[in-house]
Amino acid sequence: MRLHGYFRSSAAWRVRIALGLKGLSADNSFHHLRKGEQNAPAYKAINPQGLLPALETDEGDILTQSLAILEWLDETHSNPPLLPSDPLARARVRAFAYVIACDTHPLQNLKILGKVRALAGGDEDKVMRWAQEVIGDGFSACEALLKGVAGPYAFGRAPTLADVCLLPQLGNARRFKVDLAAYPRLLEIEAECLKLDAFRNAAPDKQPDFEP
């Protein structure tokens, strides 16, 4: 397999975590988002959206969108599973993951922040406040969704799709200087996840293309 990513892409970060949890490896192709390398014709031929990540399978098929890649990995390499077997529990894990991957992360990614910056006349304080508010809204919902749910991970005693999506978003939150004290359960989950190599090794600063 070949993973097309960038060290800071939280969507690619999710896929790196899942590969690690499942004991899988992939060759890497890096595309520097801030230099616009994701818009190069050669990469657009792989992913017409010009977004990261994309995954090339061993058979040469190309998958895009991190959640689709994660579910494909789970269906083709089922041990350990990223989703519970019970339909209700599975729906709850997906709902938590979607709060982050569908309703939080997209509103503070590089492309959208560029639009916000333009509307704000280049005012970086307004851009930062936008990102902080978006992340805060998402994390408040996540905390509420976990009320009364046993740990130590987001949903029980093993990592799921929820944890895979949460850890990169916490990384984003720190980059935007979000005060995380209001989200103690999320921080407890992070601490538990970081006991596992799969989560530690997927971090941006562990990637070959990392830049301080």
N, C-alpha and C positions, 0 to 999 in steps of 0.2 A: 504494500500500500504506500501511497504518497499523500502527505498532508500539506496542503497549501495554506500557509498561515503567516502570522506576524506575532512577535513576542507579546505585544500589548493587546492584541485582539482578544476580547473576553470570549467571543464565540469560538475562536480557535482554541483558547484555553480550556473550554468545556470539553472539546474533543480530545485534547491531550490527557485530561483527567480520565476520561472514559477508557481510552486506550490503555492507560496505566492500570486501571482497576481490573481490566480484563486480561492483562498480561500480554498485550499486543504491541507491536512496534510498527512504525511507519517512517519511510524516508521523508525528509522535509524539503519543501521549496518555500523560500521566504519572499514576501512581497511587502515592501516598505510602504505602509499606508500614508505616512506624512509626505512621502515623495511621490505619491500617486501611482506607484508601480502596479497597483491593482487594476488600473485602467489601461494598461498596456494591451495592445491587440492580442498578443500571445496568451495572456491570461484571460481576456474577455472571451477567447475561443473556448476556454475551459469553463468559465462561469460568466455567462452573459450579463449578469448583474454587476460584475466587478466587485463582489463582496467576498470577504473571507469568513470562514474557511471553505475550501473545497477538498474533497477526498477522492483520490483515484484508487479504486479497488485493485486487488491482485489480478482481476480479470480485465482491467482496463476501463471499467465503467466509472463514470464521474458522478459524484453526489455533491449537492450543495445544500445550504441551510443547516446550521448546526443541529437543530432538533431532529431533523430528518436523518442526519448522519448518526446521531446518538441512538435513535430508534433502530436504524439499520444494524448498527453494531450490536445492539441488544438482541435483535432477532436472529442474527447470524452467529453470534458468539454469546450464548445465553448464560454463561457462568463467569462471574456472578451477575445476577440480574440487576438491572437498573430500575425496574418497575415491579411492584408487588404482584402476586398472582391473583389476589382478590380484586374484583372489578371496582368496588367502591374505593378501596385504598389506592388503587392505580389512578383513579380519577383525581383523587386528592393530591397525589404526588404531582401529576401533570398540571393541575391548577396552580400549585405553588411555583412550579418551574415556569409556567407561562406568565405569571405575574412579572417575573424577572426578564425572561427571554423575549416576550412579546410586548409588554407594556412599560417596562422600565429601561432596560438597556438600549432599545432602539431610539429613545428620546434623548439620549445623551451620548450617542455615538458621534464619530468625527464628522460625518456628513451633515447630520442635523445640527450639531453645534456650529458648523459653518454658516448655516442658514440663520440660526439665532444670532450669531455674531454680526451678520450683515444687517439684520433687522434692528439690532441694538447699536448700530453705528460704530462697531468695534469696541464697545465698552466691555472689557473683560470681566469686570465685577458682575455685570448683569448675566453674562454667559455662565460664570461660576454659580451664581444664585439659581439660575435655571436648572443646571445639572444637580445641584444640591437638593432642590425642591422635588425634582423628578425621582431621585434616588430615595429621598426621605419618604415620599408617598408610597413607593413600592415596598420599602422595608417595613413601614408601619403595617401595611396589609399582610406582609409575610409573618410578622410577629403575631398578628391576630389569628392567622390561619393555623398557627402552631399551638395556640392556647389549648392546654389539656392534652397535647399529643406527647407521648412518651419518647424519650431519646435513647441513646445519646446523640444520634444523628437526627436529621430533620423529621424523619418518619420511621423511628424504630431503631433497631440494633445493627443495621447495615446501611451503607451509603446507597442513595437512590439518585434518580434524575434531579431531584430537588437539591441535593447537596452539590451535585456537579454544576448546576447553574448558580447556586448561591456563592460559592467561593470566589469565582471571578468577579462577581458583582461587588463583593466586599472589597476586592482589590481596587475596582473602579471608584468605590466610595472614598477610599483613602486618598486616591489621586485627586479627587475633587474636594478633599478636606471636609467630608461629612462627619459630624459628631456621631459616633456609633454607640455612645453610652446609652442611648434610648432603646437599643436593640440587644438586650443581654442574651436572649435565647439564640439569636443568630451568631453572636460571638462564641457562645458555648459550642454550637455546632461546628464552627470554624476550628476551634481548638481541638475538637475530637477528630475532625477530618485531617488536620495537619499532623496527626500521629501516623498517618499512612504515607508511604513513599509515593503512591500514585498522585496524591494531592501536592505534596512538597515538590516533586520533580517536574510537575506541570507548570509551576509558577513562572512568571515572565523572566525573572532574573536567573533562571536556570536554563534559558534557551540560548542556542548558539548565536542568534541575531540580537540578543539583548543589548540595549543602549541605556546608560544611566540617565 
